[in-house]
Amino acid sequence: MKKNKKKKLVAASGLALLAFLAGTFAWINSQDQKINRVDAAAIKDDSVTVEETWKPQDIIPGTEATKEVAVKNTGNVPVFVRVSYEEVLKHLTEKGAVTSRDNGWTVSATPNPLADDIPVEYDGDKYVTQTNDYKDVTSKVKDAKAAALPAGVKVYAKGSVTKNPVTSAEVTTFNYSAFFEYAPGKYQAMETDVKVTGGNVEGSLVENWDFTMSKAKYSVYSGGYKYAVANWAATSLEGASPESTNAKASLLGSAGKKYDIDYDYTIAALGLPAIPAVTVTTAADQIPVANSEKKGVQTDKAALNVGGINIEYGVDMGTTADLKNDKWVYNNEDGYFYFTSPLNSGATTPQLLKKLIFTNAIGKEYTNATYDLIVKMEAIQATKEALSDNTGWNLNGADGSETKKITTYLDGQAVS
C-alpha cells in the first residue's frame, strides 16, 4: 500500500508588548508553536524560528525602536514560510480625556478595569521625598468649612514674603502642589484651589502659614479600558494554537505565559462578545509594496482613528506583479507575507520588519495604552503537495488571483 506522505510545520511567533506612555517597552521573544506531521520527517521542534534584534526605546511620539524580524531554518529540510499579524490594543475608554469626581479613587477588592474609573497618576513622590524646596503644609490647610482635609490629600508648598523698599508693602510669592495618596506610594492628580489666609509675614517660613482649599476634585479617566483586536490572517495548520478557542487565530482567544510574560487574550479578559473575524487588510497605508516603506497597523486606526503606530519594512519587499526569488510579498487575499523561495537548511530570510515607529500623530488617545503585535509564522515542507493540500496551506486560488500567482511561483521551486 502506498502511503500518502504529508509533512507540515507550524512554528515560531513573536509577541510584542508595547506599554505606551508608561515608560516601559517589552517584546515577547519567540512563541514556540507545536509541530504537526503525518509521519516522521527530518523536521524537529523549534527548527524554524523567528529571529530578532530588539533595541527598546522610550515610547515618545516621533521616535523609533529597532525591531528586526527574520525567519531561520535550523532543520534539515527546505521549508516554505509565511508571516502575518495579530493585534491587541488596550486603550482608555474615553481615549485619554480627563474628568473629575468628588471623591478620591480607592483600590477595589474586585477591580474591573473594563468599567472602573482609572486614576490619573501623579508624580507625588518628588514632593513626599522632599527632594526640592516644597514643604509639607497639609496640616495647615483647611477646607472651605474650616475643617481638616480628607485623609490622603496632601499639599506641598514653597513661598516667601519680601518687602517693597519703596512702599514697604509685603509681597507674597507662593506655589503649591496638591494630590491624593490612594495607596502607599500611589498618587492621584487633583484639581484644587489653595490660597494663603494668614501667617505670611516677612521672614516667616511657608510651613507656618495658614491656607484654605476651596476646590477639591479628583482626576480620573472614566469608564476604564477597552480592547481593540485585529487578526490579519487565518491560521490554517492544525495545532497552531492548541490553547486558543478561536480556530482562525494563533494566540487570540487563549491565555498563557510566553518567555516570562503573561498574556490573556480570552474573550472574558478582553471584554468582547467574541474574538473578531479575520480582517485581511487591503488598505494602501498598511501594505508595503516597496523596500523600506513605513506602513500602519490596524487597531489604532480602527479604535482611535489615529495612525500612530507604523512598521518599517525591510529592503527585500516585492509584489505579486513582479515576483522574484528571496523576497517578501504580501497577499491581500489571505493577509500573509510570503517568502518567495524555499528556505533551505541553515538559511535565514531577509528581514521582514526593521523598526517600529511612533509617529507624531500619537497624542492623548494613547495615554495608558498597551499595544501587542503578535508576529505569527507558519512553515510547511517545501513541496507542491504541502502548498495545495487541505492539511497544508490549502492554496487553491482562482486563475489570475494573488493567491494563484504566489502558489504558481512557489510551485516552480518546490522540492520533489
Secondary structure, DSSP 8 states (H G I E B T S, - for coil): ------BEEEEEEEEEEEETTTTEEEEEEEE-----BSS--S--TTSEEEEEEEE-----TTEEEEEEEEEEE-SSS-EEEEEEEEEEEEEETTTT--EEESS-----SS--TTTS-EE-B--THHHHTT-SS-EE-GGGEEETTS-B--TTEEEEEEEEEEE-TTT--EEEEEEEEEEEEEETTEEEEEEEEEEEEE---TT--GGGSEEEEEEEEEEEETT-EEEEEEE-S---STTS-TT-S-TT-SSTT-EEEETTEEEE--HHHHT-SS---------GGG---STT-EEE-SHHHHHHS---EEEEE-S-EE-GGG--TT-EEEETTTTEEEESS-B-TT-B---SEEEEEE-TT--GGGTT-EEEEEEEEEEEESSHHHHHSTTTT-----TTSHHHHHHHHHHTT---
